[in-house]
Each structure stands twice: as structure tokens, then as C-alpha cells.
Amino acid sequence: PQNGERLTYQIVGEDEADLREHKISVASPLGKAVMDRNVGEEVEVMAPGGVQKYRITGVESANN
């Protein structure tokens, strides 16, 4: 992500992942990094281009 850019991802099972649709696998590095985290927390993810930082600004449940 670019500095200050807001992105929205849906965490899904491995067979449903599609980055073009912003659906990431629970087993992906980003999926693993955000699991069991809370709004306001920052996570770091190792990507091919280096470490990427993400801040969790909201969480929605599909079970609402």
C-alpha cells in the first residue's frame, strides 16, 4: 500500500482467495498477520519488495 492509502480486504479460505477482488487467504502472510488483532493495531508483513506496514482501521463480520 502507498503511504496513507486505505485498502479493504476480505479474509477467505484458501480456495476462495483472489487478490484482484481483494480476497486474501487466511493462510497468506497478511491473513495470518491480522488474525486475532484489534482495530488500531499495526501489523508488519514481509512482502517481496520488503516489509509492508498495515494499520487495522475496522473489522466487519460476515456473520452479522
mmCIF file as Biopython writes it, N, C-alpha, C and O atoms, coordinates in Angstrom:
data_model
#
loop_
_atom_site.group_PDB
_atom_site.id
_atom_site.type_symbol
_atom_site.label_atom_id
_atom_site.label_alt_id
_atom_site.label_comp_id
_atom_site.label_asym_id
_atom_site.label_entity_id
_atom_site.label_seq_id
_atom_site.pdbx_PDB_ins_code
_atom_site.Cartn_x
_atom_site.Cartn_y
_atom_site.Cartn_z
_atom_site.occupancy
_atom_site.B_iso_or_equiv
_atom_site.auth_seq_id
_atom_site.auth_asym_id
_atom_site.pdbx_PDB_model_num
ATOM 1   N N  . PRO A ? 1  ? 0.831   -1.201  0.000  1.0 0.0 1  A 1 
ATOM 2   C CA . PRO A ? 1  ? 0.000   0.000   0.000  1.0 0.0 1  A 1 
ATOM 3   C C  . PRO A ? 1  ? 0.867   1.253   0.000  1.0 0.0 1  A 1 
ATOM 4   O O  . PRO A ? 1  ? 1.975   1.256   0.537  1.0 0.0 1  A 1 
ATOM 5   N N  . GLN A ? 2  ? 0.360   2.294   -0.596 1.0 0.0 2  A 1 
ATOM 6   C CA . GLN A ? 2  ? 1.049   3.573   -0.582 1.0 0.0 2  A 1 
ATOM 7   C C  . GLN A ? 2  ? 0.777   4.251   0.761  1.0 0.0 2  A 1 
ATOM 8   O O  . GLN A ? 2  ? -0.209  3.943   1.430  1.0 0.0 2  A 1 
ATOM 9   N N  . ASN A ? 3  ? 1.636   5.151   1.139  1.0 0.0 3  A 1 
ATOM 10  C CA . ASN A ? 3  ? 1.509   5.848   2.408  1.0 0.0 3  A 1 
ATOM 11  C C  . ASN A ? 3  ? 0.134   6.505   2.525  1.0 0.0 3  A 1 
ATOM 12  O O  . ASN A ? 3  ? -0.219  7.354   1.706  1.0 0.0 3  A 1 
ATOM 13  N N  . GLY A ? 4  ? -0.633  6.122   3.527  1.0 0.0 4  A 1 
ATOM 14  C CA . GLY A ? 4  ? -1.941  6.694   3.777  1.0 0.0 4  A 1 
ATOM 15  C C  . GLY A ? 4  ? -3.063  6.090   2.965  1.0 0.0 4  A 1 
ATOM 16  O O  . GLY A ? 4  ? -4.225  6.439   3.172  1.0 0.0 4  A 1 
ATOM 17  N N  . GLU A ? 5  ? -2.748  5.190   2.042  1.0 0.0 5  A 1 
ATOM 18  C CA . GLU A ? 5  ? -3.775  4.574   1.212  1.0 0.0 5  A 1 
ATOM 19  C C  . GLU A ? 5  ? -4.623  3.622   2.044  1.0 0.0 5  A 1 
ATOM 20  O O  . GLU A ? 5  ? -4.092  2.859   2.851  1.0 0.0 5  A 1 
ATOM 21  N N  . ARG A ? 6  ? -5.932  3.664   1.854  1.0 0.0 6  A 1 
ATOM 22  C CA . ARG A ? 6  ? -6.839  2.752   2.568  1.0 0.0 6  A 1 
ATOM 23  C C  . ARG A ? 6  ? -7.204  1.602   1.644  1.0 0.0 6  A 1 
ATOM 24  O O  . ARG A ? 6  ? -7.618  1.808   0.503  1.0 0.0 6  A 1 
ATOM 25  N N  . LEU A ? 7  ? -7.047  0.404   2.149  1.0 0.0 7  A 1 
ATOM 26  C CA . LEU A ? 7  ? -7.391  -0.796  1.401  1.0 0.0 7  A 1 
ATOM 27  C C  . LEU A ? 7  ? -8.357  -1.623  2.219  1.0 0.0 7  A 1 
ATOM 28  O O  . LEU A ? 7  ? -8.287  -1.627  3.448  1.0 0.0 7  A 1 
ATOM 29  N N  . THR A ? 8  ? -9.245  -2.314  1.563  1.0 0.0 8  A 1 
ATOM 30  C CA . THR A ? 8  ? -10.178 -3.201  2.231  1.0 0.0 8  A 1 
ATOM 31  C C  . THR A ? 8  ? -9.966  -4.607  1.695  1.0 0.0 8  A 1 
ATOM 32  O O  . THR A ? 8  ? -9.956  -4.823  0.484  1.0 0.0 8  A 1 
ATOM 33  N N  . TYR A ? 9  ? -9.797  -5.556  2.594  1.0 0.0 9  A 1 
ATOM 34  C CA . TYR A ? 9  ? -9.602  -6.950  2.217  1.0 0.0 9  A 1 
ATOM 35  C C  . TYR A ? 9  ? -10.641 -7.810  2.919  1.0 0.0 9  A 1 
ATOM 36  O O  . TYR A ? 9  ? -11.082 -7.502  4.026  1.0 0.0 9  A 1 
ATOM 37  N N  . GLN A ? 10 ? -11.014 -8.872  2.265  1.0 0.0 10 A 1 
ATOM 38  C CA . GLN A ? 10 ? -11.869 -9.892  2.860  1.0 0.0 10 A 1 
ATOM 39  C C  . GLN A ? 10 ? -10.998 -11.117 3.074  1.0 0.0 10 A 1 
ATOM 40  O O  . GLN A ? 10 ? -10.337 -11.574 2.141  1.0 0.0 10 A 1 
ATOM 41  N N  . ILE A ? 11 ? -10.986 -11.654 4.279  1.0 0.0 11 A 1 
ATOM 42  C CA . ILE A ? 11 ? -10.202 -12.848 4.573  1.0 0.0 11 A 1 
ATOM 43  C C  . ILE A ? 11 ? -11.082 -14.059 4.318  1.0 0.0 11 A 1 
ATOM 44  O O  . ILE A ? 11 ? -12.164 -14.195 4.890  1.0 0.0 11 A 1 
ATOM 45  N N  . VAL A ? 12 ? -10.597 -14.936 3.449  1.0 0.0 12 A 1 
ATOM 46  C CA . VAL A ? 12 ? -11.373 -16.093 2.997  1.0 0.0 12 A 1 
ATOM 47  C C  . VAL A ? 12 ? -10.535 -17.359 3.088  1.0 0.0 12 A 1 
ATOM 48  O O  . VAL A ? 12 ? -9.342  -17.303 3.388  1.0 0.0 12 A 1 
ATOM 49  N N  . GLY A ? 13 ? -11.158 -18.490 2.831  1.0 0.0 13 A 1 
ATOM 50  C CA . GLY A ? 13 ? -10.439 -19.754 2.765  1.0 0.0 13 A 1 
ATOM 51  C C  . GLY A ? 13 ? -9.487  -19.759 1.570  1.0 0.0 13 A 1 
ATOM 52  O O  . GLY A ? 13 ? -9.631  -18.959 0.646  1.0 0.0 13 A 1 
ATOM 53  N N  . GLU A ? 14 ? -8.528  -20.658 1.599  1.0 0.0 14 A 1 
ATOM 54  C CA . GLU A ? 14 ? -7.507  -20.705 0.552  1.0 0.0 14 A 1 
ATOM 55  C C  . GLU A ? 14 ? -8.100  -20.871 -0.842 1.0 0.0 14 A 1 
ATOM 56  O O  . GLU A ? 14 ? -7.579  -20.299 -1.800 1.0 0.0 14 A 1 
ATOM 57  N N  . ASP A ? 15 ? -9.171  -21.636 -0.976 1.0 0.0 15 A 1 
ATOM 58  C CA . ASP A ? 15 ? -9.757  -21.896 -2.287 1.0 0.0 15 A 1 
ATOM 59  C C  . ASP A ? 15 ? -10.571 -20.716 -2.823 1.0 0.0 15 A 1 
ATOM 60  O O  . ASP A ? 15 ? -10.945 -20.720 -3.996 1.0 0.0 15 A 1 
ATOM 61  N N  . GLU A ? 16 ? -10.854 -19.713 -2.000 1.0 0.0 16 A 1 
ATOM 62  C CA . GLU A ? 16 ? -11.636 -18.547 -2.421 1.0 0.0 16 A 1 
ATOM 63  C C  . GLU A ? 16 ? -10.771 -17.312 -2.684 1.0 0.0 16 A 1 
ATOM 64  O O  . GLU A ? 16 ? -11.279 -16.300 -3.167 1.0 0.0 16 A 1 
ATOM 65  N N  . ALA A ? 17 ? -9.492  -17.377 -2.378 1.0 0.0 17 A 1 
ATOM 66  C CA . ALA A ? 17 ? -8.620  -16.212 -2.478 1.0 0.0 17 A 1 
ATOM 67  C C  . ALA A ? 17 ? -8.531  -15.708 -3.914 1.0 0.0 17 A 1 
ATOM 68  O O  . ALA A ? 17 ? -8.384  -16.493 -4.850 1.0 0.0 17 A 1 
ATOM 69  N N  . ASP A ? 18 ? -8.621  -14.381 -4.076 1.0 0.0 18 A 1 
ATOM 70  C CA . ASP A ? 18 ? -8.498  -13.731 -5.372 1.0 0.0 18 A 1 
ATOM 71  C C  . ASP A ? 18 ? -8.074  -12.291 -5.103 1.0 0.0 18 A 1 
ATOM 72  O O  . ASP A ? 18 ? -8.899  -11.453 -4.738 1.0 0.0 18 A 1 
ATOM 73  N N  . LEU A ? 19 ? -6.802  -12.013 -5.283 1.0 0.0 19 A 1 
ATOM 74  C CA . LEU A ? 19 ? -6.266  -10.696 -4.944 1.0 0.0 19 A 1 
ATOM 75  C C  . LEU A ? 19 ? -6.926  -9.581  -5.751 1.0 0.0 19 A 1 
ATOM 76  O O  . LEU A ? 19 ? -7.077  -8.468  -5.247 1.0 0.0 19 A 1 
ATOM 77  N N  . ARG A ? 20 ? -7.324  -9.858  -6.998 1.0 0.0 20 A 1 
ATOM 78  C CA . ARG A ? 20 ? -7.998  -8.832  -7.818 1.0 0.0 20 A 1 
ATOM 79  C C  . ARG A ? 20 ? -9.304  -8.389  -7.178 1.0 0.0 20 A 1 
ATOM 80  O O  . ARG A ? 20 ? -9.735  -7.250  -7.356 1.0 0.0 20 A 1 
ATOM 81  N N  . GLU A ? 21 ? -9.933  -9.292  -6.432 1.0 0.0 21 A 1 
ATOM 82  C CA . GLU A ? 21 ? -11.194 -8.976  -5.743 1.0 0.0 21 A 1 
ATOM 83  C C  . GLU A ? 21 ? -10.955 -8.616  -4.276 1.0 0.0 21 A 1 
ATOM 84  O O  . GLU A ? 21 ? -11.904 -8.520  -3.498 1.0 0.0 21 A 1 
ATOM 85  N N  . HIS A ? 22 ? -9.707  -8.418  -3.903 1.0 0.0 22 A 1 
ATOM 86  C CA . HIS A ? 22 ? -9.311  -8.078  -2.529 1.0 0.0 22 A 1 
ATOM 87  C C  . HIS A ? 22 ? -9.726  -9.151  -1.542 1.0 0.0 22 A 1 
ATOM 88  O O  . HIS A ? 22 ? -10.069 -8.852  -0.398 1.0 0.0 22 A 1 
ATOM 89  N N  . LYS A ? 23 ? -9.697  -10.398 -1.979 1.0 0.0 23 A 1 
ATOM 90  C CA . LYS A ? 23 ? -9.970  -11.547 -1.116 1.0 0.0 23 A 1 
ATOM 91  C C  . LYS A ? 23 ? -8.649  -12.247 -0.869 1.0 0.0 23 A 1 
ATOM 92  O O  . LYS A ? 23 ? -8.037  -12.783 -1.793 1.0 0.0 23 A 1 
ATOM 93  N N  . ILE A ? 24 ? -8.210  -12.239 0.384  1.0 0.0 24 A 1 
ATOM 94  C CA . ILE A ? 24 ? -6.933  -12.864 0.716  1.0 0.0 24 A 1 
ATOM 95  C C  . ILE A ? 24 ? -7.153  -14.088 1.592  1.0 0.0 24 A 1 
ATOM 96  O O  . ILE A ? 24 ? -8.078  -14.149 2.402  1.0 0.0 24 A 1 
ATOM 97  N N  . SER A ? 25 ? -6.288  -15.039 1.404  1.0 0.0 25 A 1 
ATOM 98  C CA . SER A ? 25 ? -6.380  -16.295 2.146  1.0 0.0 25 A 1 
ATOM 99  C C  . SER A ? 25 ? -5.999  -16.097 3.605  1.0 0.0 25 A 1 
ATOM 100 O O  . SER A ? 25 ? -5.095  -15.328 3.933  1.0 0.0 25 A 1 
ATOM 101 N N  . VAL A ? 26 ? -6.699  -16.798 4.457  1.0 0.0 26 A 1 
ATOM 102 C CA . VAL A ? 26 ? -6.369  -16.796 5.879  1.0 0.0 26 A 1 
ATOM 103 C C  . VAL A ? 26 ? -4.956  -17.337 6.089  1.0 0.0 26 A 1 
ATOM 104 O O  . VAL A ? 26 ? -4.327  -17.047 7.107  1.0 0.0 26 A 1 
ATOM 105 N N  . ALA A ? 27 ? -4.451  -18.126 5.128  1.0 0.0 27 A 1 
ATOM 106 C CA . ALA A ? 27 ? -3.112  -18.711 5.230  1.0 0.0 27 A 1 
ATOM 107 C C  . ALA A ? 27 ? -2.026  -17.813 4.622  1.0 0.0 27 A 1 
ATOM 108 O O  . ALA A ? 27 ? -0.842  -18.137 4.714  1.0 0.0 27 A 1 
ATOM 109 N N  . SER A ? 28 ? -2.413  -16.692 4.006  1.0 0.0 28 A 1 
ATOM 110 C CA . SER A ? 28 ? -1.437  -15.782 3.412  1.0 0.0 28 A 1 
ATOM 111 C C  . SER A ? 28 ? -0.699  -15.019 4.510  1.0 0.0 28 A 1 
ATOM 112 O O  . SER A ? 28 ? -1.176  -14.955 5.643  1.0 0.0 28 A 1 
ATOM 113 N N  . PRO A ? 29 ? 0.457   -14.442 4.188  1.0 0.0 29 A 1 
ATOM 114 C CA . PRO A ? 29 ? 1.168   -13.658 5.212  1.0 0.0 29 A 1 
ATOM 115 C C  . PRO A ? 29 ? 0.316   -12.539 5.813  1.0 0.0 29 A 1 
ATOM 116 O O  . PRO A ? 29 ? 0.336   -12.335 7.027  1.0 0.0 29 A 1 
ATOM 117 N N  . LEU A ? 30 ? -0.431  -11.814 4.981  1.0 0.0 30 A 1 
ATOM 118 C CA . LEU A ? 30 ? -1.282  -10.742 5.520  1.0 0.0 30 A 1 
ATOM 119 C C  . LEU A ? 30 ? -2.442  -11.314 6.317  1.0 0.0 30 A 1 
ATOM 120 O O  . LEU A ? 30 ? -2.782  -10.796 7.381  1.0 0.0 30 A 1 
ATOM 121 N N  . GLY A ? 31 ? -3.046  -12.370 5.813  1.0 0.0 31 A 1 
ATOM 122 C CA . GLY A ? 31 ? -4.146  -13.015 6.536  1.0 0.0 31 A 1 
ATOM 123 C C  . GLY A ? 31 ? -3.708  -13.472 7.920  1.0 0.0 31 A 1 
ATOM 124 O O  . GLY A ? 31 ? -4.410  -13.245 8.905  1.0 0.0 31 A 1 
ATOM 125 N N  . LYS A ? 32 ? -2.550  -14.113 7.993  1.0 0.0 32 A 1 
ATOM 126 C CA . LYS A ? 32 ? -2.021  -14.573 9.280  1.0 0.0 32 A 1 
ATOM 127 C C  . LYS A ? 32 ? -1.714  -13.403 10.204 1.0 0.0 32 A 1 
ATOM 128 O O  . LYS A ? 32 ? -1.948  -13.479 11.410 1.0 0.0 32 A 1 
ATOM 129 N N  . ALA A ? 33 ? -1.187  -12.316 9.633  1.0 0.0 33 A 1 
ATOM 130 C CA . ALA A ? 33 ? -0.777  -11.167 10.444 1.0 0.0 33 A 1 
ATOM 131 C C  . ALA A ? 33 ? -1.946  -10.461 11.115 1.0 0.0 33 A 1 
ATOM 132 O O  . ALA A ? 33 ? -1.800  -9.929  12.215 1.0 0.0 33 A 1 
ATOM 133 N N  . VAL A ? 34 ? -3.116  -10.452 10.456 1.0 0.0 34 A 1 
ATOM 134 C CA . VAL A ? 34 ? -4.239  -9.704  11.027 1.0 0.0 34 A 1 
ATOM 135 C C  . VAL A ? 34 ? -5.175  -10.545 11.883 1.0 0.0 34 A 1 
ATOM 136 O O  . VAL A ? 34 ? -6.010  -10.000 12.605 1.0 0.0 34 A 1 
ATOM 137 N N  . MET A ? 35 ? -5.046  -11.852 11.811 1.0 0.0 35 A 1 
ATOM 138 C CA . MET A ? 35 ? -5.923  -12.708 12.616 1.0 0.0 35 A 1 
ATOM 139 C C  . MET A ? 35 ? -5.707  -12.431 14.103 1.0 0.0 35 A 1 
ATOM 140 O O  . MET A ? 35 ? -4.574  -12.275 14.560 1.0 0.0 35 A 1 
ATOM 141 N N  . ASP A ? 36 ? -6.790  -12.373 14.835 1.0 0.0 36 A 1 
ATOM 142 C CA . ASP A ? 36 ? -6.777  -12.148 16.283 1.0 0.0 36 A 1 
ATOM 143 C C  . ASP A ? 36 ? -6.174  -10.801 16.670 1.0 0.0 36 A 1 
ATOM 144 O O  . ASP A ? 36 ? -5.674  -10.641 17.784 1.0 0.0 36 A 1 
ATOM 145 N N  . ARG A ? 37 ? -6.218  -9.836  15.758 1.0 0.0 37 A 1 
ATOM 146 C CA . ARG A ? 37 ? -5.753  -8.473  16.055 1.0 0.0 37 A 1 
ATOM 147 C C  . ARG A ? 37 ? -6.969  -7.579  16.218 1.0 0.0 37 A 1 
ATOM 148 O O  . ARG A ? 37 ? -8.084  -7.966  15.866 1.0 0.0 37 A 1 
ATOM 149 N N  . ASN A ? 38 ? -6.758  -6.397  16.744 1.0 0.0 38 A 1 
ATOM 150 C CA . ASN A ? 38 ? -7.855  -5.470  17.026 1.0 0.0 38 A 1 
ATOM 151 C C  . ASN A ? 38 ? -7.716  -4.184  16.229 1.0 0.0 38 A 1 
ATOM 152 O O  . ASN A ? 38 ? -6.636  -3.849  15.742 1.0 0.0 38 A 1 
ATOM 153 N N  . VAL A ? 39 ? -8.820  -3.477  16.106 1.0 0.0 39 A 1 
ATOM 154 C CA . VAL A ? 39 ? -8.810  -2.174  15.452 1.0 0.0 39 A 1 
ATOM 155 C C  . VAL A ? 39 ? -7.786  -1.279  16.140 1.0 0.0 39 A 1 
ATOM 156 O O  . VAL A ? 39 ? -7.714  -1.231  17.368 1.0 0.0 39 A 1 
ATOM 157 N N  . GLY A ? 40 ? -7.004  -0.579  15.344 1.0 0.0 40 A 1 
ATOM 158 C CA . GLY A ? 40 ? -5.975  0.314   15.864 1.0 0.0 40 A 1 
ATOM 159 C C  . GLY A ? 40 ? -4.593  -0.312  15.898 1.0 0.0 40 A 1 
ATOM 160 O O  . GLY A ? 40 ? -3.591  0.399   15.974 1.0 0.0 40 A 1 
ATOM 161 N N  . GLU A ? 41 ? -4.528  -1.630  15.843 1.0 0.0 41 A 1 
ATOM 162 C CA . GLU A ? 41 ? -3.228  -2.295  15.862 1.0 0.0 41 A 1 
ATOM 163 C C  . GLU A ? 41 ? -2.548  -2.176  14.505 1.0 0.0 41 A 1 
ATOM 164 O O  . GLU A ? 41 ? -3.212  -2.102  13.471 1.0 0.0 41 A 1 
ATOM 165 N N  . GLU A ? 42 ? -1.232  -2.159  14.520 1.0 0.0 42 A 1 
ATOM 166 C CA . GLU A ? 42 ? -0.433  -2.130  13.304 1.0 0.0 42 A 1 
ATOM 167 C C  . GLU A ? 42 ? 0.277   -3.462  13.173 1.0 0.0 42 A 1 
ATOM 168 O O  . GLU A ? 42 ? 0.795   -4.004  14.149 1.0 0.0 42 A 1 
ATOM 169 N N  . VAL A ? 43 ? 0.295   -3.985  11.952 1.0 0.0 43 A 1 
ATOM 170 C CA . VAL A ? 43 ? 0.987   -5.249  11.697 1.0 0.0 43 A 1 
ATOM 171 C C  . VAL A ? 43 ? 2.009   -5.033  10.598 1.0 0.0 43 A 1 
ATOM 172 O O  . VAL A ? 43 ? 1.847   -4.156  9.750  1.0 0.0 43 A 1 
ATOM 173 N N  . GLU A ? 44 ? 3.057   -5.832  10.617 1.0 0.0 44 A 1 
ATOM 174 C CA . GLU A ? 44 ? 4.083   -5.794  9.587  1.0 0.0 44 A 1 
ATOM 175 C C  . GLU A ? 44 ? 4.074   -7.121  8.855  1.0 0.0 44 A 1 
ATOM 176 O O  . GLU A ? 44 ? 3.982   -8.185  9.467  1.0 0.0 44 A 1 
ATOM 177 N N  . VAL A ? 45 ? 4.170   -7.042  7.530  1.0 0.0 45 A 1 
ATOM 178 C CA . VAL A ? 45 ? 4.126   -8.233  6.694  1.0 0.0 45 A 1 
ATOM 179 C C  . VAL A ? 45 ? 5.324   -8.203  5.759  1.0 0.0 45 A 1 
ATOM 180 O O  . VAL A ? 45 ? 5.584   -7.190  5.109  1.0 0.0 45 A 1 
ATOM 181 N N  . MET A ? 46 ? 6.055   -9.312  5.690  1.0 0.0 46 A 1 
ATOM 182 C CA . MET A ? 46 ? 7.181   -9.404  4.766  1.0 0.0 46 A 1 
ATOM 183 C C  . MET A ? 46 ? 6.640   -9.684  3.373  1.0 0.0 46 A 1 
ATOM 184 O O  . MET A ? 46 ? 5.977   -10.698 3.152  1.0 0.0 46 A 1 
ATOM 185 N N  . ALA A ? 47 ? 6.918   -8.794  2.441  1.0 0.0 47 A 1 
ATOM 186 C CA . ALA A ? 47 ? 6.486   -8.924  1.054  1.0 0.0 47 A 1 
ATOM 187 C C  . ALA A ? 47 ? 7.730   -8.999  0.167  1.0 0.0 47 A 1 
ATOM 188 O O  . ALA A ? 47 ? 8.831   -8.693  0.625  1.0 0.0 47 A 1 
ATOM 189 N N  . PRO A ? 48 ? 7.568   -9.399  -1.086 1.0 0.0 48 A 1 
ATOM 190 C CA . PRO A ? 48 ? 8.733   -9.472  -1.969 1.0 0.0 48 A 1 
ATOM 191 C C  . PRO A ? 48 ? 9.514   -8.165  -2.060 1.0 0.0 48 A 1 
ATOM 192 O O  . PRO A ? 48 ? 10.732  -8.187  -2.237 1.0 0.0 48 A 1 
ATOM 193 N N  . GLY A ? 49 ? 8.833   -7.033  -1.940 1.0 0.0 49 A 1 
ATOM 194 C CA . GLY A ? 49 ? 9.502   -5.735  -2.007 1.0 0.0 49 A 1 
ATOM 195 C C  . GLY A ? 49 ? 10.001  -5.231  -0.669 1.0 0.0 49 A 1 
ATOM 196 O O  . GLY A ? 49 ? 10.515  -4.116  -0.589 1.0 0.0 49 A 1 
ATOM 197 N N  . GLY A ? 50 ? 9.865   -6.020  0.381  1.0 0.0 50 A 1 
ATOM 198 C CA . GLY A ? 50 ? 10.278  -5.605  1.718  1.0 0.0 50 A 1 
ATOM 199 C C  . GLY A ? 50 ? 9.100   -5.607  2.673  1.0 0.0 50 A 1 
ATOM 200 O O  . GLY A ? 50 ? 8.007   -6.059  2.329  1.0 0.0 50 A 1 
ATOM 201 N N  . VAL A ? 51 ? 9.327   -5.107  3.858  1.0 0.0 51 A 1 
ATOM 202 C CA . VAL A ? 51 ? 8.308   -5.101  4.901  1.0 0.0 51 A 1 
ATOM 203 C C  . VAL A ? 51 ? 7.239   -4.063  4.582  1.0 0.0 51 A 1 
ATOM 204 O O  . VAL A ? 51 ? 7.547   -2.912  4.275  1.0 0.0 51 A 1 
ATOM 205 N N  . GLN A ? 52 ? 5.983   -4.484  4.658  1.0 0.0 52 A 1 
ATOM 206 C CA . GLN A ? 52 ? 4.833   -3.592  4.479  1.0 0.0 52 A 1 
ATOM 207 C C  . GLN A ? 52 ? 4.130   -3.452  5.823  1.0 0.0 52 A 1 
ATOM 208 O O  . GLN A ? 52 ? 3.945   -4.438  6.536  1.0 0.0 52 A 1 
ATOM 209 N N  . LYS A ? 53 ? 3.740   -2.236  6.165  1.0 0.0 53 A 1 
ATOM 210 C CA . LYS A ? 53 ? 3.026   -1.990  7.410  1.0 0.0 53 A 1 
ATOM 211 C C  . LYS A ? 53 ? 1.560   -1.701  7.108  1.0 0.0 53 A 1 
ATOM 212 O O  . LYS A ? 53 ? 1.229   -0.980  6.167  1.0 0.0 53 A 1 
ATOM 213 N N  . TYR A ? 54 ? 0.695   -2.283  7.930  1.0 0.0 54 A 1 
ATOM 214 C CA . TYR A ? 54 ? -0.744  -2.085  7.813  1.0 0.0 54 A 1 
ATOM 215 C C  . TYR A ? 54 ? -1.295  -1.734  9.181  1.0 0.0 54 A 1 
ATOM 216 O O  . TYR A ? 54 ? -0.869  -2.291  10.192 1.0 0.0 54 A 1 
ATOM 217 N N  . ARG A ? 55 ? -2.250  -0.801  9.212  1.0 0.0 55 A 1 
ATOM 218 C CA . ARG A ? 55 ? -2.968  -0.481  10.442 1.0 0.0 55 A 1 
ATOM 219 C C  . ARG A ? 55 ? -4.406  -0.947  10.242 1.0 0.0 55 A 1 
ATOM 220 O O  . ARG A ? 55 ? -5.021  -0.671  9.212  1.0 0.0 55 A 1 
ATOM 221 N N  . ILE A ? 56 ? -4.927  -1.647  11.226 1.0 0.0 56 A 1 
ATOM 222 C CA . ILE A ? 56 ? -6.300  -2.153  11.158 1.0 0.0 56 A 1 
ATOM 223 C C  . ILE A ? 56 ? -7.231  -1.021  11.584 1.0 0.0 56 A 1 
ATOM 224 O O  . ILE A ? 56 ? -7.189  -0.563  12.726 1.0 0.0 56 A 1 
ATOM 225 N N  . THR A ? 57 ? -8.067  -0.577  10.652 1.0 0.0 57 A 1 
ATOM 226 C CA . THR A ? 57 ? -8.951  0.560   10.945 1.0 0.0 57 A 1 
ATOM 227 C C  . THR A ? 57 ? -10.403 0.125   11.139 1.0 0.0 57 A 1 
ATOM 228 O O  . THR A ? 57 ? -11.237 0.922   11.571 1.0 0.0 57 A 1 
ATOM 229 N N  . GLY A ? 58 ? -10.703 -1.114  10.827 1.0 0.0 58 A 1 
ATOM 230 C CA . GLY A ? 58 ? -12.063 -1.598  11.017 1.0 0.0 58 A 1 
ATOM 231 C C  . GLY A ? 58 ? -12.125 -3.088  10.768 1.0 0.0 58 A 1 
ATOM 232 O O  . GLY A ? 58 ? -11.295 -3.657  10.060 1.0 0.0 58 A 1 
ATOM 233 N N  . VAL A ? 59 ? -13.131 -3.707  11.368 1.0 0.0 59 A 1 
ATOM 234 C CA . VAL A ? 59 ? -13.354 -5.135  11.195 1.0 0.0 59 A 1 
ATOM 235 C C  . VAL A ? 59 ? -14.861 -5.357  11.049 1.0 0.0 59 A 1 
ATOM 236 O O  . VAL A ? 59 ? -15.657 -4.851  11.839 1.0 0.0 59 A 1 
ATOM 237 N N  . GLU A ? 60 ? -15.229 -6.117  10.030 1.0 0.0 60 A 1 
ATOM 238 C CA . GLU A ? 60 ? -16.626 -6.464  9.836  1.0 0.0 60 A 1 
ATOM 239 C C  . GLU A ? 60 ? -16.725 -7.970  9.780  1.0 0.0 60 A 1 
ATOM 240 O O  . GLU A ? 60 ? -15.831 -8.647  9.273  1.0 0.0 60 A 1 
ATOM 241 N N  . SER A ? 61 ? -17.801 -8.480  10.296 1.0 0.0 61 A 1 
ATOM 242 C CA . SER A ? 61 ? -18.039 -9.915  10.274 1.0 0.0 61 A 1 
ATOM 243 C C  . SER A ? 61 ? -19.099 -10.252 9.247  1.0 0.0 61 A 1 
ATOM 244 O O  . SER A ? 61 ? -20.113 -9.561  9.144  1.0 0.0 61 A 1 
ATOM 245 N N  . ALA A ? 62 ? -18.872 -11.301 8.495  1.0 0.0 62 A 1 
ATOM 246 C CA . ALA A ? 62 ? -19.859 -11.751 7.514  1.0 0.0 62 A 1 
ATOM 247 C C  . ALA A ? 62 ? -21.038 -12.431 8.201  1.0 0.0 62 A 1 
ATOM 248 O O  . ALA A ? 62 ? -22.046 -12.722 7.558  1.0 0.0 62 A 1 
ATOM 249 N N  . ASN A ? 63 ? -20.920 -12.685 9.491  1.0 0.0 63 A 1 
ATOM 250 C CA . ASN A ? 63 ? -21.955 -13.376 10.241 1.0 0.0 63 A 1 
ATOM 251 C C  . ASN A ? 63 ? -22.968 -12.431 10.889 1.0 0.0 63 A 1 
ATOM 252 O O  . ASN A ? 63 ? -23.758 -12.864 11.728 1.0 0.0 63 A 1 
ATOM 253 N N  . ASN A ? 64 ? -22.959 -11.160 10.520 1.0 0.0 64 A 1 
ATOM 254 C CA . ASN A ? 64 ? -23.891 -10.190 11.134 1.0 0.0 64 A 1 
ATOM 255 C C  . ASN A ? 64 ? -25.301 -10.433 10.690 1.0 0.0 64 A 1 
ATOM 256 O O  . ASN A ? 64 ? -26.211 -9.715  11.105 1.0 0.0 64 A 1 
#
